[in-house]
Amino acid sequence: MEPCCAPVLDGALTEPDAADLAGQFKVLADPARLRLLSLIAARPSGEACVCELIEPLGLSQPTVSHHLKLLKGAGLLEREQRGVWAFYAIRPERLSLLAEALLPDSAPGRTVLPADLLA
């Protein structure tokens, strides 16, 4: 008897890749962190200083810094220290990997997710 549809797990992620991606998605599963990413992405320069992100979020500086630290730790942001202020920029290649993980194998632009890029 033939199956009624293609197997769901054709071309599935490896267990290590899935664990790495799950950690990144977990970091994104917070409204404040999603807003931080969108605020940084909306900047014409593609980067933002911590001091520019406090007021739009309505959170304290330590809380904003904590969220940024988690996003950086997940590899979604890069950080550059300039004097006393830290500037953050999105790592678009990392966000692309997350998006591609959700695409079916037949989707245009679908690539294999190398484990070394997810660490």
Secondary structure, DSSP 8 states (H G I E B T S, - for coil): ---SS--TTTT---HHHHHHHHHHHHHH-SHHHHHHHHHHHHSTTSEEEHHHHHHHHT--HHHHHHHHHHHHHTTSEEEEEETTEEEEEE-HHHHHHHHHHHS-TTSTT-----HHHH-
